[in-house]
Structures are given as C-alpha cells and as structure tokens.
Amino acid sequence: MLNHENGIEYKNTDGNKSVNIKCTDIKTKLMVIITTLLILVTVLNAEEKKLPVKLDFSAGHLFTYGTVGNQTNEMYSAIEMAFNLSVPVSFYKFSLFANDYFESDFNVLNDSLNDGVTDPALIVQKILFNRMTFGIGNRFRIGRAVDISADFSTDINILFTGNTSFSFYPSLGLKGDYVSGFYWSIQGVFTGYLSLNPELYQFNPEGVLNAGYEFFRTYGPVNFKFGLDSVNTIAYSIDTKLISSTMKHGLYILYKGLYAYTGFVNTIDYYQTTGILYSETGVNISIDYFYKFITVYTEYTGVLTSNELWKNTITAGFKFSVGR
C-alpha cells in the first residue's frame, strides 16, 4: 500500500517477505551523509598548511522535464553528490573521486499506467534508480603547452527492480589553454557496459573535440568575459551498430557570477544495420549564477526531430560546493 507519510510498503514477488521503503529514512540518511562530508572537508581544509592534498565536496538537486510533441517523455528529480581528493605535485596531479546520483523517474508512472501496470510495489521499484561512480585521475603538464589526462572510472548502476549493471570508462585526453584566449581539448573514451541480469555486454568508443576562444582574458572590462565555444562528439555502439554525432556551437558571456550561453545543436544518428538516419536540430540555452558556495542553474534545449516533432528539455537545479 501507499503511505505518503511514512513511506511505501509492499510485498516481494515471492509473496512472503514484506519490505518497507521509508522515504523519510532515505532523506535522513542522505542529509547525514552530506553533513558528515561537509564537516570532513571543512576540518581537513582548515589544516591546509599541513596537508599536501586538495579536497572538494559538492551536493545538489536537479529536476528535468521533457516533451516530444504533446507527449511527456522525461520527468525526473535527482540528488547528486561528488567528492574529490587530489594531490598536486609539480607538473603532475593525482586524484580520487566518488560520485552518487539518486534519481526518481516520475515519467514511469505514466508509462506504467499506459501499460496497464497498477501494482504500487512494481511502480515504486521502477521509479527509483541509483548510480555510484568511483575513479582515479592523472594529469600531466608539459610546459605551458599541453595537459595530458589519463583517467579511469567505474559506475555501479542499481535498479530497484533487482537489475544491476556496471560501466567502466578508461579515457585519454589532451588539452591546451593559452593566455591569448584560445583553448582546445581532445578526449577519447572507451565505454564498457556489463549487465548481470540479463547478461549483456556493450563496448562503445567515443571521441570529443572542444575548441574555443575567450575574449577579454587579459584586457578589457573587469570581471567580464565573452567567448566562442564549439564541441563535437562522435560515438559508436558496437552492439547496435549505431554511429552518433553531436555538434554544439555557441556564444557565452560571463560577468561576475552570471554565466549565459546560447548556441546551435545538431545530433545525427545512423543505424548501419537498417540504414535509418535520425536527426535533431535546434537551440541550446543555459543561464547559471554562482555566489560563493552556491550555484543555481537552468538549461533549455529545443530541437526539431526527423519526425517533424518539436522536442523540449528543461533542466533546473542548484549545487552547494565546498573545498579549496
């Protein structure tokens, strides 16, 4: 049965054992974890002169809503936490990071009702999702010309229906950022995916190219920046034989704590096995504001699909960060 005050109670599929998921307990545990990490980072950062490490922690909440035509296709809320510990030594920096992403997908309610599913237990299981990420990072600085990154991270994806999957992301990247205002980066990611129930294996290489120019870096108005930014992503799915290309080109303005971006976005998906070509073309707009430890952000993407339907996606949220 559903109980909005104490939580959600239901029976397992075997019909014998009763399980009680208390929403208040989940929120309480998350608050305890966030508070503990904030105290840890604050205390350790107070010993800055004694510790050869850099500690950062952030926690935030976001809400996303999306439509295709007149139909809702996305509606979810998520809590995110990230912890990063890094050790900079001259031209080299080593880091350990851990992230947690807890999502409630409310669009599952509509999908379940449309499919004739009315069992509250099954619906709740489908709504909740949790992803934990653990990884290591390596940064090498070659003079003032190039940064080299070699990272490895692993995701543990937990579905409350009982399915668990793992993803791993070894990546190698090059980056340059210069006083003149020009910057660029190239990153290659090899994504592996393993699902335990049912067994499923996927391996997907991906390449990301970013380049841009930032005006007023060393001259002009104080606390004001204006720039051009371009991101191109190409990904290939070995399992589905899908080639995906996404281009995003735009302008951004940064004034004190206010950041605004507007640009053009285009995505093309090509399925080799069927020869089907699918595309989306439209605009991407985002506005962020950060002050000391708080960041508030919102983003809108509107595209016209190959099916001549307009697709909207709106994301809004906030983040609290502490570190040094």
C-alpha positions as CSV (number, residue, x, y, z in Angstrom):
1,M,0.0,0.0,0.0
2,L,1.0,3.6,-0.4
3,N,1.6,5.8,2.6
4,H,2.7,9.3,1.8
5,E,3.6,10.0,5.5
6,N,5.8,7.0,6.4
7,G,6.9,5.6,3.2
8,I,5.9,2.8,0.8
9,E,5.2,-0.8,1.9
10,Y,4.9,-3.8,-0.5
11,K,5.5,-7.5,-0.8
12,N,8.3,-9.1,-2.7
13,T,7.5,-11.2,-5.8
14,D,7.6,-14.4,-3.7
15,G,4.6,-13.0,-1.7
16,N,6.1,-13.9,1.7
17,K,8.5,-11.3,2.8
18,S,7.4,-7.7,3.4
19,V,9.7,-4.8,2.5
20,N,9.2,-1.3,3.7
21,I,10.9,1.6,1.9
22,K,10.6,4.8,4.0
23,C,11.1,8.0,2.1
24,T,11.8,9.9,5.3
25,D,14.6,7.4,6.1
26,I,16.2,7.9,2.7
27,K,16.1,11.7,3.1
28,T,17.5,11.5,6.6
29,K,20.4,9.2,5.6
30,L,21.2,11.5,2.6
31,M,21.3,14.5,4.9
32,V,23.5,12.7,7.4
33,I,26.0,11.8,4.6
34,I,26.0,15.3,3.2
35,T,26.5,16.9,6.6
36,T,29.3,14.4,7.5
37,L,31.2,15.1,4.3
38,L,30.8,18.8,4.7
39,I,32.3,18.7,8.2
40,L,35.1,16.4,7.0
41,V,36.1,18.7,4.1
42,T,35.9,21.8,6.3
43,V,38.0,20.3,9.1
44,L,40.6,18.9,6.7
45,N,40.8,22.2,4.7
46,A,41.4,24.0,7.9
47,E,44.7,22.1,8.1
48,E,45.7,23.4,4.6
49,K,49.3,24.1,5.6
50,K,49.8,20.6,6.9
51,L,48.0,18.6,4.2
52,P,49.6,18.2,0.7
53,V,46.1,17.4,-0.7
54,K,43.1,19.3,-2.2
55,L,39.6,18.3,-1.1
56,D,36.3,19.2,-2.7
57,F,32.8,18.2,-2.0
58,S,29.5,19.2,-3.7
59,A,25.9,18.3,-3.3
60,G,22.9,19.4,-5.4
61,H,19.4,18.7,-6.7
62,L,18.1,18.9,-10.2
63,F,14.7,18.5,-11.9
64,T,14.3,17.7,-15.6
65,Y,11.1,17.9,-17.7
66,G,10.9,17.0,-21.4
67,T,8.3,16.7,-24.1
68,V,8.1,15.4,-27.7
69,G,5.2,16.9,-29.5
70,N,2.3,16.9,-27.0
71,Q,3.7,13.9,-25.0
72,T,5.8,14.0,-21.9
73,N,8.9,11.8,-22.3
74,E,11.1,13.0,-19.4
75,M,10.2,13.9,-15.8
76,Y,12.6,13.1,-13.1
77,S,14.2,14.5,-10.0
78,A,17.8,13.7,-8.8
79,I,20.1,14.3,-5.9
80,E,23.8,14.4,-6.8
81,M,26.9,14.3,-4.5
82,A,30.5,14.4,-5.5
83,F,33.7,14.0,-3.5
84,N,37.2,14.6,-4.9
85,L,40.6,14.3,-3.4
86,S,43.7,15.3,-5.4
87,V,47.4,15.5,-4.8
88,P,49.2,18.1,-7.0
89,V,52.9,17.6,-7.3
90,S,54.7,20.0,-9.6
91,F,53.7,19.1,-13.1
92,Y,51.6,16.1,-12.0
93,K,48.3,15.7,-10.2
94,F,46.7,12.5,-8.9
95,S,43.1,12.4,-7.9
96,L,40.5,10.0,-6.4
97,F,36.8,10.8,-6.9
98,A,33.5,9.3,-5.9
99,N,30.0,10.4,-7.0
100,D,26.5,9.4,-6.2
101,Y,23.4,10.0,-8.3
102,F,20.0,9.1,-6.9
103,E,17.1,9.5,-9.3
104,S,13.3,9.4,-9.1
105,D,11.8,8.9,-12.6
106,F,8.2,10.1,-12.3
107,N,7.5,9.5,-16.0
108,V,7.5,5.8,-15.1
109,L,4.0,6.5,-13.6
110,N,2.6,7.4,-16.9
111,D,4.3,4.6,-18.7
112,S,3.1,2.0,-16.2
113,L,-0.5,3.2,-16.3
114,N,-0.4,3.2,-20.1
115,D,1.0,-0.4,-20.0
116,G,-1.8,-1.5,-17.6
117,V,0.5,-1.8,-14.6
118,T,-1.2,-0.8,-11.3
119,D,0.8,-2.6,-8.7
120,P,2.3,0.1,-6.4
121,A,5.3,-2.1,-5.5
122,L,6.3,-2.7,-9.1
123,I,5.8,1.0,-9.9
124,V,8.0,2.2,-7.0
125,Q,10.7,-0.3,-7.9
126,K,10.8,1.2,-11.4
127,I,10.8,4.8,-10.3
128,L,14.0,4.6,-8.2
129,F,17.5,4.4,-9.6
130,N,20.9,4.9,-8.1
131,R,24.3,5.2,-9.7
132,M,27.6,5.3,-7.8
133,T,30.8,6.3,-9.6
134,F,34.4,5.6,-8.4
135,G,37.5,6.6,-10.3
136,I,41.1,7.8,-10.4
137,G,42.5,10.7,-12.4
138,N,46.0,11.6,-13.7
139,R,47.1,14.9,-15.0
140,F,50.5,15.8,-16.6
141,R,51.5,19.3,-17.5
142,I,54.0,19.7,-20.4
143,G,55.4,23.2,-20.0
144,R,52.7,25.7,-20.8
145,A,51.6,24.0,-24.0
146,V,49.6,20.8,-23.3
147,D,47.9,18.9,-20.4
148,I,47.7,15.1,-20.7
149,S,44.9,13.3,-18.8
150,A,44.6,9.5,-18.2
151,D,41.5,8.6,-16.2
152,F,39.6,5.5,-15.3
153,S,36.1,5.4,-13.6
154,T,33.5,2.7,-12.9
155,D,29.8,3.1,-12.5
156,I,27.6,0.8,-10.4
157,N,24.1,1.2,-11.7
158,I,21.4,-0.1,-9.3
159,L,17.8,-0.6,-10.4
160,F,15.4,-1.3,-7.6
161,T,13.8,-4.0,-9.8
162,G,16.8,-6.1,-9.0
163,N,18.9,-5.5,-12.1
164,T,22.5,-4.3,-11.5
165,S,24.9,-3.2,-14.2
166,F,28.5,-1.9,-14.4
167,S,30.1,0.6,-16.7
168,F,33.7,1.5,-17.0
169,Y,35.3,4.4,-18.7
170,P,39.0,4.5,-19.5
171,S,39.9,7.8,-21.2
172,L,42.8,9.6,-22.6
173,G,42.8,13.3,-23.3
174,L,44.9,16.3,-24.4
175,K,44.2,19.9,-23.6
176,G,45.7,23.3,-24.2
177,D,44.6,26.7,-22.7
178,Y,46.6,29.8,-23.5
179,V,47.0,33.4,-22.4
180,S,45.9,34.6,-25.8
181,G,42.4,33.3,-25.1
182,F,42.5,30.2,-27.4
183,Y,41.7,26.8,-25.8
184,W,41.2,23.3,-27.1
185,S,40.8,19.7,-26.0
186,I,40.6,16.2,-27.4
187,Q,39.4,13.2,-25.5
188,G,38.9,9.6,-26.3
189,V,36.7,7.4,-24.1
190,F,36.2,3.7,-24.4
191,T,33.0,2.7,-22.6
192,G,32.3,-0.8,-21.5
193,Y,29.0,-2.0,-20.2
194,L,28.1,-5.2,-18.3
195,S,24.6,-6.1,-17.1
196,L,24.3,-9.0,-14.7
197,N,20.6,-9.7,-15.2
198,P,20.1,-10.4,-18.0
199,E,23.7,-10.8,-19.2
200,L,24.6,-8.0,-21.7
201,Y,27.9,-6.7,-22.9
202,Q,28.5,-3.5,-24.8
203,F,31.7,-1.6,-25.8
204,N,31.3,1.9,-27.2
205,P,34.2,4.1,-28.3
206,E,33.7,7.9,-28.2
207,G,35.7,10.9,-29.2
208,V,35.1,14.6,-28.0
209,L,36.7,17.6,-29.6
210,N,36.3,21.0,-28.0
211,A,37.8,24.3,-29.2
212,G,37.0,28.0,-28.5
213,Y,38.3,31.5,-28.0
214,E,37.8,33.7,-24.9
215,F,37.9,37.4,-25.4
216,F,39.0,39.8,-22.7
217,R,41.1,37.3,-20.9
218,T,44.0,39.7,-20.2
219,Y,42.3,43.0,-21.2
220,G,39.0,44.8,-21.4
221,P,36.3,45.2,-18.7
222,V,36.9,43.8,-15.3
223,N,35.1,40.5,-14.4
224,F,33.7,40.3,-17.9
225,K,34.3,37.6,-20.5
226,F,32.9,36.8,-23.9
227,G,33.7,33.7,-25.9
228,L,33.0,31.3,-28.7
229,D,32.8,27.6,-27.9
230,S,32.4,24.5,-30.1
231,V,32.0,20.9,-29.1
232,N,31.9,17.9,-31.4
233,T,31.2,14.4,-30.2
234,I,31.3,11.2,-32.2
235,A,30.2,7.9,-30.6
236,Y,29.9,4.3,-32.0
237,S,28.0,1.4,-30.4
238,I,29.5,-1.9,-31.4
239,D,26.4,-3.8,-30.2
240,T,23.7,-1.8,-32.0
241,K,25.9,-0.6,-34.9
242,L,24.9,3.0,-34.2
243,I,27.0,6.0,-35.2
244,S,26.1,9.1,-33.4
245,S,27.4,12.6,-34.0
246,T,26.5,15.7,-31.9
247,M,27.7,19.2,-32.7
248,K,27.2,22.2,-30.4
249,H,28.4,25.7,-31.3
250,G,27.6,28.8,-29.4
251,L,28.5,32.1,-27.6
252,Y,28.9,32.6,-23.9
253,I,29.1,35.6,-21.6
254,L,30.5,35.6,-18.1
255,Y,30.0,38.7,-15.8
256,K,31.0,38.3,-12.2
257,G,28.9,35.4,-11.1
258,L,26.4,35.3,-14.0
259,Y,27.1,32.9,-16.9
260,A,24.8,32.8,-20.0
261,Y,25.2,30.6,-23.1
262,T,23.2,30.3,-26.3
263,G,24.0,28.1,-29.2
264,F,23.1,25.7,-32.0
265,V,22.9,22.0,-31.5
266,N,22.6,19.2,-34.1
267,T,22.5,15.4,-33.5
268,I,22.6,12.7,-36.2
269,D,22.1,9.0,-35.5
270,Y,22.9,6.5,-38.2
271,Y,21.9,2.8,-37.8
272,Q,24.2,0.7,-40.0
273,T,22.1,-2.4,-39.9
274,T,18.9,-0.7,-41.2
275,G,20.3,2.4,-42.9
276,I,17.9,4.6,-40.9
277,L,19.1,8.1,-40.4
278,Y,17.6,10.1,-37.5
279,S,18.4,13.8,-36.7
280,E,17.6,16.6,-34.3
281,T,18.4,20.2,-34.9
282,G,17.7,23.2,-32.6
283,V,18.9,25.5,-29.9
284,N,20.5,25.2,-26.5
285,I,20.3,28.0,-23.9
286,S,21.6,28.0,-20.3
287,I,21.9,30.5,-17.5
288,D,23.9,29.9,-14.4
289,Y,24.6,32.1,-11.3
290,F,27.1,31.3,-8.7
291,Y,27.9,33.1,-5.5
292,K,30.5,31.8,-3.0
293,F,29.4,28.2,-2.3
294,I,26.0,28.2,-4.1
295,T,25.4,27.7,-7.9
296,V,21.9,27.9,-9.4
297,Y,21.5,26.8,-13.0
298,T,18.9,26.3,-15.7
299,E,19.1,24.9,-19.2
300,Y,16.7,24.6,-22.2
301,T,17.1,22.6,-25.3
302,G,14.6,22.7,-28.1
303,V,15.1,20.6,-31.3
304,L,13.1,19.6,-34.3
305,T,13.3,15.8,-34.9
306,S,13.3,13.9,-38.1
307,N,9.6,13.0,-37.4
308,E,8.9,16.8,-37.6
309,L,8.1,16.9,-33.9
310,W,9.4,19.6,-31.6
311,K,11.3,18.2,-28.6
312,N,11.8,20.3,-25.4
313,T,14.0,19.6,-22.5
314,I,14.3,21.8,-19.4
315,T,16.6,21.2,-16.5
316,A,16.9,23.4,-13.4
317,G,18.8,22.9,-10.2
318,F,21.2,24.1,-7.6
319,K,24.5,22.9,-6.2
320,F,26.4,23.6,-2.9
321,S,30.2,23.3,-3.1
322,V,32.9,23.5,-0.5
323,G,36.7,22.9,-0.9
324,R,39.9,24.7,-1.5
